[in-house]
């Protein structure tokens, strides 16, 4: 593979478009590729209103043509259905709250696309993520670091990258001090049609935000009513199906009470949802599985870290402890609100350098 060759993952948005331009400016021979993840009719939408749609593919192709770069579309619909959509539904049915963007990154963008890059004789995969990759001589490992513009940093959703993947991945936007605004200014100067394209805030295959409605249409299942329980296990009302509720939720419960009530737990087998006070949501400890370590080969003993359990959360001081069967226990210095199974916990070096130590999937919290 030639050293200065790259496959550009192009979503049709401004970020990947500018990433392609920056690589071309750096002298790389590039090929643009768009991933077809689903057909609109497969997920019950008939117009273009989410990322990864036909409209986005057309935008990506137009940008590639404008930049003078060859462009292809790869069909990953079967992989996406099996490894992202099916897991999304399964996680909700098991009582968790999934993060399909992380699964898509792990299983498709940084797996299938890197394989495709190899097939094409291209050394690097480039995406429009805001993060940085560097090689650390002391440890002999590739590191994932936060973007220069911390307000746009996306390292949280990239914690699953392996050493082999990091060695062949470039994030040119992560080095821009001006972050998204600088990206848009570059696109404006280039005259790109998507310079001011709105970012999608929804799950790509659930553009209307009604994830349970999607699950019922996609699987043909119906999620029935069940009981709301208080912390003592007493029935206090009826709910519309346990899959519809997430830990920490307050709105939409339909319960009359003297004080605000929040979802504190779910029993999917019994189809019950337990509610309580906000103080009942806090926990200092969590357990995580399906771990990926970046800054170290494995966790062999207690390790102070900065950790967060949600994308927008500020990192909190904690200590990670190894557990049997490759799991981890994480103990926070201070109790954290609404730690949710199915979500990712991502850890950074305790020195505040922004280097990702690793992460995993939350399987439980000790309240």
C-alpha positions as CSV (number, residue, x, y, z in Angstrom):
1,X,0.0,0.0,0.0
2,X,1.3,3.5,-0.9
3,X,2.1,5.6,2.1
4,X,0.1,8.7,0.9
5,X,-3.1,7.0,-0.1
6,X,-6.5,7.2,1.7
7,X,-10.0,6.1,1.6
8,X,-12.4,8.9,2.7
9,X,-15.6,7.9,4.4
10,X,-18.0,10.5,3.0
11,X,-21.4,10.8,4.7
12,X,-22.6,13.7,2.5
13,X,-22.0,16.2,5.4
14,X,-19.6,19.1,5.6
15,X,-17.2,17.4,8.1
16,X,-16.2,14.4,5.8
17,X,-16.2,16.7,2.8
18,X,-13.6,19.1,4.4
19,X,-11.6,16.1,5.7
20,X,-11.4,14.9,2.1
21,X,-10.2,18.3,0.9
22,X,-7.5,18.5,3.7
23,X,-6.1,15.1,2.7
24,X,-6.0,16.0,-1.0
25,X,-4.2,19.2,0.0
26,X,-1.7,17.2,2.0
27,X,-0.8,15.3,-1.2
28,X,-2.7,12.1,-0.7
29,X,-4.3,10.1,-3.5
30,X,-7.8,9.6,-2.3
31,X,-11.0,7.6,-3.0
32,X,-14.3,8.7,-1.6
33,X,-16.8,6.1,-0.3
34,X,-20.3,6.3,1.0
35,X,-21.8,3.5,3.1
36,X,-25.3,2.4,2.1
37,X,-26.6,1.2,5.5
38,X,-30.3,0.8,4.8
39,X,-33.0,1.4,2.2
40,X,-35.6,4.1,3.3
41,X,-38.5,1.7,2.8
42,X,-36.8,-0.9,5.0
43,X,-37.0,1.5,8.0
44,X,-40.4,3.0,7.2
45,X,-39.4,6.4,5.9
46,X,-40.3,7.6,2.4
47,X,-38.4,10.9,2.3
48,X,-34.9,12.0,2.9
49,X,-34.6,13.3,6.4
50,X,-31.8,11.5,8.1
51,X,-28.1,10.9,7.6
52,X,-27.0,8.0,5.3
53,X,-30.0,8.6,3.0
54,X,-30.0,8.7,-0.8
55,X,-29.9,12.5,-0.7
56,X,-26.7,12.3,1.4
57,X,-25.1,9.9,-1.1
58,X,-25.8,12.4,-3.8
59,X,-24.3,15.2,-1.8
60,X,-21.2,13.1,-1.1
61,X,-20.9,12.2,-4.8
62,X,-21.2,15.9,-5.8
63,X,-18.5,16.9,-3.4
64,X,-16.1,14.2,-4.6
65,X,-16.7,15.4,-8.2
66,X,-16.1,19.0,-7.2
67,X,-12.8,17.9,-5.5
68,X,-11.8,15.8,-8.5
69,X,-11.8,12.6,-6.5
70,X,-13.1,9.2,-7.6
71,X,-16.1,8.0,-5.6
72,X,-17.9,4.7,-4.8
73,X,-20.8,3.5,-2.8
74,X,-20.5,0.3,-0.7
75,X,-23.6,-1.6,0.3
76,X,-23.5,-2.7,3.9
77,X,-27.2,-3.1,4.5
78,X,-27.0,-6.7,5.6
79,X,-24.1,-6.0,8.0
80,X,-25.9,-2.9,9.4
81,X,-29.1,-4.8,10.0
82,X,-27.3,-7.7,11.8
83,X,-24.7,-5.8,13.8
84,X,-26.4,-2.5,14.5
85,X,-30.2,-2.6,14.2
86,X,-30.7,-6.1,15.6
87,X,-28.4,-5.2,18.5
88,X,-30.3,-1.9,19.1
89,X,-33.6,-3.8,19.4
90,X,-32.0,-6.6,21.5
91,X,-30.5,-4.1,24.0
92,X,-33.7,-2.3,24.6
93,X,-35.6,-5.6,25.0
94,X,-33.0,-6.6,27.6
95,X,-33.5,-3.3,29.6
96,X,-30.6,-1.3,28.3
97,X,-30.2,1.9,26.3
98,X,-28.0,1.2,23.3
99,X,-25.6,3.6,21.4
100,X,-25.9,2.5,17.8
101,X,-23.4,5.1,16.6
102,X,-20.7,3.4,18.6
103,X,-21.7,0.0,17.2
104,X,-21.7,1.4,13.6
105,X,-18.2,2.8,14.1
106,X,-16.8,-0.5,15.5
107,X,-18.5,-3.0,13.2
108,X,-18.7,-1.0,9.9
109,X,-16.8,2.2,9.6
110,X,-13.6,1.1,11.2
111,X,-13.8,-2.6,10.2
112,X,-15.5,-3.1,6.9
113,X,-14.2,0.2,5.4
114,X,-10.7,-0.6,6.5
115,X,-11.0,-3.9,4.8
116,X,-12.2,-2.2,1.7
117,X,-9.3,0.3,1.8
118,X,-6.9,-2.7,1.9
119,X,-8.7,-4.2,-1.1
120,X,-8.1,-0.9,-3.0
121,X,-4.5,-0.7,-1.9
122,X,-5.1,2.4,0.2
123,X,-3.2,2.7,3.5
124,X,-5.4,5.0,5.6
125,X,-9.1,5.5,6.4
126,X,-10.1,9.1,6.9
127,X,-13.4,10.2,8.6
128,X,-14.8,13.6,9.6
129,X,-14.6,12.9,13.3
130,X,-13.2,15.5,15.7
131,X,-10.4,13.6,17.5
132,X,-6.6,13.0,17.2
133,X,-4.4,9.9,16.7
134,X,-0.7,9.9,17.7
135,X,2.0,7.4,18.3
136,X,3.6,7.3,21.8
137,X,7.2,6.2,21.7
138,X,7.4,5.4,25.4
139,X,4.6,2.9,25.4
140,X,4.9,1.8,21.7
141,X,1.2,2.3,21.3
142,X,-1.1,4.4,19.2
143,X,-3.2,6.8,21.3
144,X,-6.6,8.4,20.8
145,X,-6.7,11.9,22.1
146,X,-9.4,14.5,22.3
147,X,-9.8,17.1,19.5
148,X,-8.1,20.5,19.8
149,X,-11.5,22.1,19.9
150,X,-12.9,20.4,23.0
151,X,-16.5,21.7,22.4
152,X,-16.7,19.4,19.3
153,X,-14.6,16.4,20.6
154,X,-15.9,13.0,19.5
155,X,-13.4,10.7,21.2
156,X,-16.1,9.2,23.4
157,X,-17.7,7.4,20.4
158,X,-14.3,6.2,19.1
159,X,-13.1,4.3,22.2
160,X,-13.5,0.9,20.5
161,X,-10.7,1.5,18.0
162,X,-7.9,-1.1,18.1
163,X,-4.2,-0.5,17.8
164,X,-4.3,-1.9,14.2
165,X,-7.2,0.5,13.3
166,X,-5.6,3.5,14.9
167,X,-2.4,2.9,13.0
168,X,-4.4,3.2,9.7
169,X,-6.8,6.0,10.7
170,X,-6.6,9.8,10.2
171,X,-8.8,12.5,11.7
172,X,-7.7,15.7,10.0
173,X,-10.5,17.8,11.6
174,X,-9.4,17.0,15.1
175,X,-6.3,19.2,14.5
176,X,-8.4,22.3,13.6
177,X,-8.2,24.8,16.5
178,X,-11.4,26.4,15.2
179,X,-13.4,23.2,15.2
180,X,-16.7,23.2,13.4
181,X,-16.7,26.9,12.6
182,X,-13.3,26.5,10.9
183,X,-14.6,23.5,9.0
184,X,-17.6,25.5,7.7
185,X,-15.4,28.4,6.7
186,X,-13.2,26.1,4.6
187,X,-16.3,24.6,3.0
188,X,-17.6,28.1,2.2
189,X,-14.3,29.1,0.5
190,X,-14.4,25.9,-1.6
191,X,-18.0,26.7,-2.6
192,X,-19.3,23.3,-1.3
193,X,-23.1,23.0,-1.5
194,X,-23.2,21.4,2.0
195,X,-21.2,24.1,3.8
196,X,-24.2,24.9,5.9
197,X,-26.0,21.6,5.9
198,X,-27.7,20.9,9.2
199,X,-26.3,18.2,11.3
200,X,-28.5,15.2,12.1
201,X,-29.3,14.9,15.8
202,X,-31.3,11.7,15.5
203,X,-30.4,8.0,15.1
204,X,-30.1,7.6,11.4
205,X,-32.6,4.8,11.1
206,X,-35.1,6.4,13.6
207,X,-35.3,9.9,12.1
208,X,-38.6,10.8,13.9
209,X,-37.1,9.9,17.3
210,X,-39.8,7.3,18.0
211,X,-37.5,4.3,18.6
212,X,-40.3,2.0,20.0
213,X,-42.5,2.7,17.0
214,X,-39.5,1.8,14.8
215,X,-38.9,-1.4,16.8
216,X,-42.6,-2.4,16.5
217,X,-42.6,-1.8,12.7
218,X,-39.3,-3.5,12.1
219,X,-39.8,-6.6,14.3
220,X,-43.6,-6.9,14.1
221,X,-43.7,-7.1,17.9
222,X,-46.0,-5.2,20.2
223,X,-44.7,-4.1,23.6
224,X,-47.5,-4.4,26.1
225,X,-48.5,-2.5,29.2
226,X,-47.2,-3.3,32.7
227,X,-47.0,-2.0,36.3
228,X,-45.2,1.0,37.7
229,X,-43.7,0.1,41.1
230,X,-42.4,2.2,43.9
231,X,-39.1,1.5,45.6
232,X,-40.9,-0.8,48.0
233,X,-42.3,-2.9,45.1
234,X,-45.8,-1.7,45.5
235,X,-47.9,-1.1,42.3
236,X,-48.7,2.6,41.8
237,X,-49.8,2.7,38.2
238,X,-49.6,1.3,34.7
239,X,-47.1,2.0,32.0
240,X,-47.1,1.6,28.2
241,X,-44.3,-1.0,28.0
242,X,-41.0,-1.2,29.8
243,X,-39.0,-0.7,26.6
244,X,-40.3,2.9,26.4
245,X,-38.5,4.1,29.5
246,X,-34.9,4.9,30.3
247,X,-33.1,5.3,33.6
248,X,-33.4,8.8,34.9
249,X,-36.5,9.6,32.8
250,X,-39.0,12.0,34.5
251,X,-41.3,13.2,31.7
252,X,-44.1,11.2,30.2
253,X,-44.7,8.8,33.1
254,X,-48.3,9.9,33.7
255,X,-48.1,9.3,37.4
256,X,-49.7,11.7,40.0
257,X,-47.4,12.1,43.0
258,X,-46.6,14.7,45.7
259,X,-43.0,14.9,44.4
260,X,-41.3,14.3,41.1
261,X,-40.7,10.7,40.2
262,X,-37.9,9.2,38.0
263,X,-37.3,5.9,36.4
264,X,-34.8,4.0,38.7
265,X,-35.0,0.5,37.3
266,X,-36.7,-2.0,35.0
267,X,-37.5,-5.7,35.2
268,X,-38.0,-6.8,31.6
269,X,-39.1,-10.3,32.4
270,X,-41.9,-9.0,34.6
271,X,-42.4,-5.9,32.4
272,X,-42.3,-3.6,35.4
273,X,-40.8,-0.1,35.8
274,X,-39.6,1.1,39.2
275,X,-39.7,4.8,40.0
276,X,-38.4,6.8,42.9
277,X,-36.9,10.1,43.9
278,X,-34.0,11.8,42.1
279,X,-31.7,10.9,45.0
280,X,-32.4,7.2,44.1
281,X,-30.7,7.6,40.8
282,X,-27.2,8.2,42.1
283,X,-24.5,5.5,42.3
284,X,-20.7,5.5,42.9
285,X,-19.9,2.1,41.2
286,X,-20.6,0.5,37.9
287,X,-19.6,-2.7,36.1
288,X,-18.6,-2.8,32.5
289,X,-17.9,-5.5,29.9
290,X,-16.8,-5.8,26.3
291,X,-13.8,-3.6,27.1
292,X,-11.3,-2.1,24.7
293,X,-8.0,-0.7,26.0
294,X,-6.1,1.8,24.0
295,X,-3.4,3.5,26.1
296,X,-2.5,0.2,27.8
297,X,-2.6,-3.4,26.8
298,X,-4.9,-4.5,29.7
299,X,-6.0,-3.4,33.1
300,X,-3.8,-5.3,35.6
301,X,-4.5,-3.3,38.8
302,X,-6.3,-0.3,40.2
303,X,-6.0,2.7,37.9
304,X,-7.0,6.3,38.6
305,X,-8.9,7.8,35.6
306,X,-11.2,10.5,34.5
307,X,-14.4,8.8,33.2
308,X,-17.8,9.7,31.8
309,X,-20.9,7.6,31.2
310,X,-22.6,9.9,28.6
311,X,-21.4,11.7,25.5
312,X,-22.0,15.2,26.8
313,X,-21.0,14.6,30.4
314,X,-17.9,16.2,32.0
315,X,-15.3,13.6,33.0
316,X,-15.3,12.6,36.7
317,X,-12.5,11.3,38.8
318,X,-12.7,7.5,39.4
319,X,-10.7,4.4,39.9
320,X,-10.9,1.4,37.6
321,X,-10.4,-2.2,39.0
322,X,-10.0,-5.4,37.0
323,X,-12.7,-8.0,37.5
324,X,-12.9,-11.7,36.5
325,X,-13.9,-12.7,32.9
326,X,-12.4,-9.5,31.4
327,X,-14.8,-7.2,33.1
328,X,-14.2,-4.0,35.1
329,X,-15.5,-2.2,38.2
330,X,-15.3,1.5,38.2
331,X,-15.6,3.5,41.4
332,X,-16.3,7.2,41.2
333,X,-15.0,9.6,43.8
334,X,-18.5,11.1,43.9
335,X,-21.9,9.5,43.1
336,X,-23.0,9.9,39.5
337,X,-26.6,10.4,38.3
338,X,-28.5,7.9,36.1
339,X,-25.7,5.4,35.2
340,X,-27.5,3.4,32.4
341,X,-26.8,-0.2,31.3
342,X,-26.1,-0.4,27.5
343,X,-24.4,3.0,27.4
344,X,-20.6,3.3,27.1
345,X,-18.2,4.3,29.9
346,X,-15.1,5.9,28.5
347,X,-12.0,6.6,30.5
348,X,-9.3,9.2,30.0
349,X,-5.9,9.6,31.6
350,X,-6.1,11.2,35.1
351,X,-3.6,13.9,34.1
352,X,-6.1,15.7,32.0
353,X,-4.1,15.2,28.8
354,X,-7.3,14.1,26.9
355,X,-5.8,10.7,26.1
356,X,-8.4,7.9,26.0
357,X,-7.4,5.0,28.2
358,X,-10.2,2.7,27.1
359,X,-13.9,2.0,27.6
360,X,-16.6,-0.6,27.6
361,X,-20.4,-1.2,27.9
362,X,-22.1,-0.6,31.2
363,X,-23.8,-3.7,32.4
364,X,-24.9,-2.5,35.9
365,X,-24.6,0.1,38.6
366,X,-24.5,-0.3,42.4
367,X,-26.9,2.2,43.9
